[in-house]
Amino acid sequence: MEDTQLNSTQRLVFAVNGERFELDNIDPSTTLLQFLRSHTRFKGVKLGCGEGGCGACNVLLSKFDTNLKQVEDYKISSCLTLLCSINGCSVTTTEGLGNIKDGFHSIHQRFAGFHASQCGFCTPGMCMSLFSALVNSEKTDRPEPALGFSKLTVSEAEKSISGNLCRCTGYRPIADVCKSFAADVDIEDLGLNSFWKNDAKLNKLPFYDSKQIITYPEFLKNEYKSTAVLNNHQNNKGWYSPVSIEELTSLVEVNSVDNEVMVKLVAGNTGISYYKETNQYDKYIDLRFIPELSRIKKTDSHIEIGATVPISKLILALKEKRFDGDLVFKKIASHLEKIGTETVRNVASVGGNLVMAQRKNFPSDIATVFLAVKSKVTILTGVKRETFTLEEFLEKPALDSRSVLLSVFVPCLKPTKNGYPEKSNTKILFQTYRASLRPLGNALAYLNAAFLAEISVCDSGVNINSIRLAFGSFGDKRAITASSVENYLVGKILSVDLMYEAVKLLRVVVTSENVTSHPAYRSSLAVGFLFDFLWPFVEVDFPGVRSRLTSDHSETTTLLSSAKQVIESSDEHYPVGQPIVKTGAAIQASGEAIFVDDMPSPLNCLHGAFIYSTKPLARVTGIKLKSEKDVNSVITFQDIPKGGDNIGAKTLFGPEPLFSDELTYCTGQRIAFAVAETQKSADVAADRAIVDYDIKDLEPPILTVDQAVLKSSFFEVPSFVYPSQVGDFSKGMAESDHQIHSAEIKLPSQYYFYMETQTALAVPDEDNCMVVYSSIQVPEYAQSVIARCLNVPEHNVRVITRRVGGGFGGKAIKAMPVATACALAAYKLHRPVRTYVNRKTDMIMAGGRHPMKINYTIGFKSNGKITALHLDILINAGMSPDVSPMLPWNMMCALKKYNFGALSFDFKVCKTNHSSKSAMRAPGEVQGSFIAEAVIEHVASYLCLDPGFVREINFHTFDSLRLFYGVGAGEPLEFTLPTIWEKLMKSSNFNHRVDLVNDFNKNNTWRKKGISRIPILHEVSLRPTPGKVSILRDGSVVVEVGGIELGQGLWTKVKQMTAYCLSAVQCGGTEGLLDKVRVVQADTLSLVQGGFTAGSTTSEASCEAVRLCCNVLVERLVALKEKLNEQMGSVNWELLIMQANMQSVNLSASSFFVPEFTAMRYINYGAAVSEVEVNLLTGETKILQTDIIYDCGQSLNPAVDMGQIEGAFVQGIGFFMLEEYLTNSDGMVTVDGTWTYKIPTIDTIPKQLNVQILNSGHHKKRVLSSKASGEPPLLLAASVHCATRAAIKEARNQLRCWKGLDGGSDTMFQLDVPATMPVVKTLCGLDNVEFYLQSLLCSS
């Protein structure tokens, strides 16, 4: 507990990485993240979401407890933490652990060595999450571990990063890093790393010293008495820290008199993550130093929790073994561990959570759980204290600013009878439930519930003495108790009939408003939860198969099993082919890698934020700013210089405007750019801007592809990118035995969720020039667009890109307008201008993956062989063409993976009033591949055949492959899919696992498994790419390439290629060339024609460009070396380069690699088996195991390619199973942050992910026989969707039996993408519990 007998101070004193900071006159709304990034050199803390939902900003906060004389350490989200709240505390960021000059920490070294950092933007936050877990594990009383280990368990190590998001790696290698520190780890279980190849030993890992880092400096301990309580205010404004209820009362009373003063009561400040506040408060009152509000009191009858007690502290208190009601408290604690992320729980207060539930109907788990156990609350209004039941509190009108929640009482629960302790035949039952997209939490529940019952066993069965059923999070309503169901159950003996009537009654009670998503699903969950709670106690002669939804082994079990990564490294082109560590991985972990927003702001720098349209089609008649404070200018299309174009992006197919002019054509379209002194001011100004619209006399907007067809609103697809049809469709249909006509599939969009949002910095330079630093995949195109907009020659615009914090296609076309807006503002205002687009705005403007509607007609034989397929495909391109006309070509490249006999199609690229859609990892290919699988599954269902058999009968021969793919098919030896398929059958033990799945399904009523295997064919194309290699005087080498480092390891492969090619000089010292090579940032005035970094082939093309450069240099150097050998004997590298300089040999070479037409296109092959388990009560799908074999040719770097395969696959899981990029009826994106958009996390990936990279031998037309790995593996994630479909099929067949429909099977159904919990549960039966109970009643 904090020492509150302290003097107040006007100074804010704290430490960051051991450095002392002292501030006064602080803006109390400033967050720790804003301070660290703007006023210190520590840029390792990243802004990923601003909601505490991604972990990118995680730091360790340490405070000194003067009573216990010990340091308390815990991780926090610096984006939510107010700077004033850390008075007297110490902050540790990843830079405080180690760095390149003083030496990296073992965490940094292991992140690099386990290949666990790709783009690196999330890595510092991951490091701090792990470090926090390590620090706190040392405080436990567990036995001392072996030297080099920590006291962490494997389970704790994995969970330490459960609140962190990563879009690149797929998490498996990050989990291995965490587990490598655990005392109970089996070293042999750790995956691919650079520390050992075969002989796994602890002493080969970078040594971990638990005492290396001091988290709380001595100088702060000495100052603590004078710095703990901060009161930093002037003129009735600022930060207040009352230390008693009386002080608080007087502060609140003063404010109730002065209505002009905006007041905010704060404890953890985590509420701003959900309710995005733009209000400017005058007064912040910190409640944490009031003893009564910050303590936990325990008695025999109850536990009293102060309102400001953090959720994490409550969890620890509930786990202590002090109560008769231990079991109840432990289950409450277990449930609370699923609220938010650990960083949020560490500071979020119990009272704050309940007040949000009371005032704003926040979907609180705490309210539901506490409601079930009959909790009470104490409220202070003025000087009056009142106690209410939690039910009464939630029903009251919203608390006003004069009322403060003081504490919560939770009773200890013991069995009783007539007020006296009962004998052993009476039992207390308590269970909590939540159904959410993430098992470990960090996701709001579709429904949460907590049930408390007292039962007694008698001769006739189990009697319900009392019962309390609490439900919450099912819409915009507060948590409730189902009193009518409770009253119906009390005093009755549990039976099938009683259960049936109770669940029918419950459906009426738990209903959602229509505005709530999935209302029927939420009601169904309530039924499932009650069934699970009571069914084990129903005495019947039926095989009552327990689902045990409630069995919570999460505290002891690990999330991931040991996985296999099988690679073959090659010495033939050493160091090419070696699994070397990704370039820059260690400095990414230590926070020293510089991204665009990490660059220090130049003098007089301004910051911008976009004002976007909220109407799909309207005239913009005016823009008003609610507050012009700190706003310098509002840039619109009218500020474009004379002769300049209103252009924000361009592709081969046409431009996109920078800003709307008189008309706005979609929601999310850029209207203006508000420029202010700080990013915070710009964001607030843009968010609060009022745009006036007029829609008089305008046609209705086109918001669906069907409307686009009616109005013939299409973008032209040039003939040179329109794919060719195969065979004669009419003939194929005539040959068929069966036909399916006009089946329909709809595929949704997907958001990129790069961890670093769009960002740029534009700096005016001399002679009317502009230097733009951009996080972009296509700097060359941005240069051209900016020049056109500003009406200057392209040589006046320099675009520089060092690294990109995740791209996935979203930093290509979509990054151009961000850079252009900054350049235009800088041009007009003659000052540097930068922007870092906030996550909400980024999600609304991004566009994302192309949604589409597909109709298909198929003809097929009775054995499943398809003879003809016709497709009508409508692609929603949005308001401008972007790259959408390429989609038909891309789709066909993956869809043709089966021999469909004859293939015909009609594509329409629809122009609609949506934001323009753009390329996203495997654009078109992922949809095309899935459509092929949907067709196969449909045929198999129609014929009642195994889908695997139908797949195999439609596999290509090499002849049919040549017919479908032409020159891209390559040579017969390159067609490795049959080999991959056969290998995968054996390595995954497929046939045996099918038998096990069948046995499982026979023996389990409420859980069903499915298993599926699919192949992929993914055609890619090489593009022309430049390169430049220069050797400096000391023999070090600098390389420039057109490709951009996005996290895909491009720089690493280029370094390897440079070292290999230059070693052909064959002189002493060339074996160490790899360490002498540096790849530098892309600069459009240094290396021209850089082109696109996209399509998976830029790494190999850049390597080939470098190889051409090196060949020139080697030719020059070999001639000199031979002369020197004659004169001096042998020479080493350094001497050779010194002599080359003295003799004026040109040590720089440029190249432009242009692939031969016959070698430009080639096909990638792979296959995957996935096994899932579906919960029939909730619709939850667990991915148990995935086995992948993927052909990388001769991999340039197997470790990098392994990371690409795993990362792409997990991103595909997001598309097929989790991510809903939803819009409203106007096309406005409604999921705009981490609360509502859920990418995969460590608890939603396959429990076991086995990957083998097939080293398929020599491909003479490829770059050193290598093949691409960035995008094709994403297509394999459809195997999870197909396996889920197989499990649902079993559930539906079981449901048919319960309904008395024994004939046949129910296989003809469409499983939507993404197959979220509501989708899966709906197909398994929203009323399956009722039908199960009915079937038992009928049979009895």
Salt bridges, closest charged atoms under 4 A:
GLU2 OE2 - LYS63 NZ 3.24
ASP3 OD2 - LYS225 NZ 3.49
GLU19 OE2 - ARG41 NH1 2.59
GLU22 OE2 - ARG11 NH1 2.96
GLU22 OE1 - ARG20 NH1 2.82
ASP27 OD2 - LYS680 NZ 3.69
GLU51 OE2 - LYS276 NZ 2.91
GLU72 OE2 - LYS313 NZ 3.56
ASP73 OD2 - LYS139 NZ 2.54
GLU144 OE2 - LYS151 NZ 3.26
GLU156 OE2 - ARG142 NH2 2.44
GLU158 OE2 - LYS179 NZ 3.67
ASP176 OD2 - ARG172 NH1 2.79
ASP176 OD1 - LYS179 NZ 3.94
ASP199 OD2 - LYS201 NZ 3.54
ASP199 OD2 - LYS204 NZ 3.93
GLU218 OE2 - LYS221 NZ 3.29
GLU223 OE2 - ARG20 NE 2.73
GLU253 OE2 - ARG402 NH2 3.28
GLU277 OE1 - LYS264 NZ 2.90
ASP282 OD1 - LYS237 NZ 3.56
ASP286 OD2 - ARG288 NH2 2.79
GLU292 OE2 - ARG385 NH1 2.50
GLU304 OE1 - LYS297 NZ 4.00
GLU320 OE1 - LYS298 NZ 2.44
GLU320 OE1 - ARG322 NE 3.13
ASP324 OD2 - LYS414 NZ 3.32
GLU337 OE2 - LYS319 NZ 2.66
GLU342 OE1 - LYS75 NZ 3.56
ASP365 OD2 - HIS335 NE2 2.68
ASP365 OD2 - ARG434 NE 3.01
GLU386 OE2 - LYS384 NZ 3.59
GLU391 OE1 - ARG468 NH2 3.33
GLU395 OE2 - ARG478 NH2 2.90
GLU501 OE1 - LYS504 NZ 3.83
GLU513 OE2 - LYS477 NZ 3.87
ASP532 OD2 - ARG548 NH1 3.95
ASP552 OD2 - LYS338 NZ 3.59
GLU572 OE2 - HIS573 NE2 3.67
ASP597 OD2 - ARG37 NH2 3.22
ASP598 OD1 - ARG37 NH2 2.65
ASP598 OD2 - LYS46 NZ 2.61
ASP639 OD1 - LYS828 NZ 2.90
ASP645 OD2 - ARG788 NE 3.20
GLU656 OE2 - ARG670 NH2 3.04
GLU677 OE1 - ARG831 NH2 3.53
ASP692 OD2 - LYS624 NZ 2.56
ASP694 OD2 - ARG619 NH1 3.35
GLU699 OE1 - LYS711 NZ 3.67
ASP706 OD1 - LYS853 NZ 2.96
GLU744 OE1 - LYS853 NZ 3.80
GLU756 OE1 - LYS811 NZ 2.90
ASP872 OD1 - HIS870 NE2 3.14
ASP906 OD2 - LYS908 NZ 2.67
GLU925 OE2 - HIS1018 NE2 3.81
GLU933 OE2 - LYS897 NZ 2.56
GLU933 OE1 - ARG951 NE 2.64
GLU937 OE2 - ARG951 NH2 3.02
GLU937 OE1 - ARG1285 NH1 3.70
GLU952 OE2 - ARG1013 NH1 2.96
GLU974 OE1 - HIS1259 ND1 3.39
GLU1019 OE2 - ARG1161 NE 3.06
GLU1040 OE2 - LYS1028 NZ 3.92
GLU1045 OE2 - LYS582 NZ 3.92
ASP1083 OD2 - ARG798 NE 2.79
GLU1104 OE1 - ARG1107 NE 3.07
GLU1134 OE2 - LYS1076 NZ 2.67
GLU1171 OE1 - ARG993 NH2 3.04
GLU1171 OE2 - LYS1009 NZ 3.92
GLU1173 OE2 - ARG1007 NH1 3.28
ASP1187 OD1 - ARG993 NH1 3.03
ASP1191 OD2 - LYS1267 NZ 3.79
ASP1201 OD1 - LYS1053 NZ 2.77
GLU1206 OE1 - ARG172 NH2 3.05
GLU1219 OE2 - ARG167 NH1 2.68
ASP1306 OD2 - ARG1292 NH2 2.99
GLU1330 OE2 - ARG507 NE 2.37
